[in-house]
């Protein structure tokens, strides 16, 4: 029963945040120039992804903490879906949660992620999935810093990092304005 109440509270916090604290680009539809064509089937995905990425993104796996690409990345830039290229998080919303996984206070666009109730492994959690590729990213918890109080705990293997200086070259130039005050 306690898990159910916690889940309801987390979802209430998410709804309140979605209505108040929004990323500057939360309501904008991203241009489609960055998106690649999604592989048509699982065989193509297995060719595109490493075995670890496939296990995490398609089978809801989890990578080891402190032994992944972005948990300790402090460079400014954009984190995108490793399959679709959809923008997911920015370095400006990243913080050190001491968990060993990249953690963010909010997605760059609320429409880029889908949150689902997850009862696996004897726990009650909220799973975060990429809307564009329907792939597992990680989980969201209500123990993060302000202003949202949320911690999006995301697997590095689900992400590709685009450094701010390469945003235009990689087709993400519209997101450059987010970093103008960060540099």
N, C-alpha and C positions, 0 to 999 in steps of 0.2 A: 504494500500500500504506500509506503514511503517513497518508493521509486516512482510510482504514478504521480504523486504530488510534486515531486521534484521535476519530472518531465513536464507537467502542466505549468509549473512556475517558469521553467526555461523557455517554453513556447510562448508564454505571456510576455516575458522579457524581450524575446525576439520580435514579437508583434509590435510592442511599444517602441523598440529601437527602430524598426523598419519605418515607423511613422514619424519619428523625430530625428534621430541622428543618422543622416544619410551621407554617403560619400558624394563628393561634388559631381561625379559622373553616374550616380546610381540610377537616374531615370533616363539616361541617354542610351539609345540603341547604338552599339558599336558598329563601325563600318565593317563590311565583310571582307575587306582587303587582306586581313591577316589570316583568315580561316583557310585551312587546307581541306581538301576533300576527305571526308571520313572513309576509312577502309570499309569495304562492303561486307566483309565477313571476318570471323574469328581467325581464320588462317592468315589473312592479310595483317590483322592486328599483331599476331604472333611474330610476323616478320618485322613489323615496324617497331615493336617494343622489346626491351630486354626481358628476360624471363622474370626478373624481379618486378618490373613495371607491370607486366601482364598479370602476375599473381596479385599485386596490390590493386590495380585499377579494374580488372575484370572479375577477380574472385574475392574482392573485399579484404585483401590481406593487409598486413602492417609491417613496415620496415623496422629495423632495429633502431632504438634511440641512440643519439650521439654518433651514429655510424652512417650518416646519410648526407647527401650533397648540400642541403641548404639550412640545416639547423643553426649553423654558425655563420651564415652569409650576412654581411653587414653592408653590402654594396647597394646603392640606389638602383631601383629597377622594377620591372613588372614580372609577376609570376603568372604563367599561362598554362592552360590544360595541355599536358604532354601529347594528347591524341589530337584534339581539335584545334588547338592554338587559341581557344577562347580566353580572354583576359579574366583572371580570377582574383588576384591579390596584388597589393603594392608593398614595396619595402617600407613605405611610410606608416603602414598599419601593422608592421611586423614588430614583435617584441620577444624578449628572451623569457620564456615561461619556465625555464630550467627543466623542461620535460625531455629535451633531446630531439624534438621535432620542430620544424618551422611553425610558429604560432602567429596568428593575425587577429586583430580586433574586429575586422569586418571585410567582406569581399569588396572588390572595386565596383561591382555592379550587383545588386541583390538578385537581379534576374539571371545571373550567370551560374548560380548554385541552387540546388534543391536540397532540402533538409527532410530526412525521413527518420521515423522512430526505429531504433535498432535494439533488439532484445537478445542479440547473440552473446555468446560466452558468459551467460549468467548475469549480464549487466543490462541496465536500462540507459541507453544513450541516444544521442541524436547524430545520425550519420550525415555527412556532407558529401554530395555528389555533384559532378559537373553536369549542368543541364545540357550542354552541347554534345557531350560524348556519352552521357549516362554512365559515367565511370566513378568509382569510389575514390574520394580524395582523403577523407579522414573523418573527424568528429568535431562537434562544437560543444563547448562546456560553458557553464555560467560562472567560472572562476577567473575571468580575465580582468584586465585593468579597465579604467574608464576610457572613453565615455560610455561604451556599450556594456562593459562588464562581461563580455564574451571572449572566449579563447577558441579560435578555429585552429585546431591541432591537425596539421595536414602532412601527409606523406610526401617527402621530397620526390619520390619516384613518380608521383602523379603530376609533377610540375616541370616546366621548363622556364628558366630565368632569362629575361631579356634585360641586359644592363641599359641604363637610361641613355647612354651615348649611342646605343644601337637601335633605339625604338623606331626611328624613321626608316632605317635601312631594312628592318624586319617587318615593316608594314604596320607599326603601332604608333605612328607619329601623333595621332590624336590624343594619346595619353601623356605626351611630353609635358603638357601644361600642368599636370598634377605635380610635377617635380620642380617647377620653376622656383618655388619657395624653399625647396629642400636642398638646393645646391648653393 
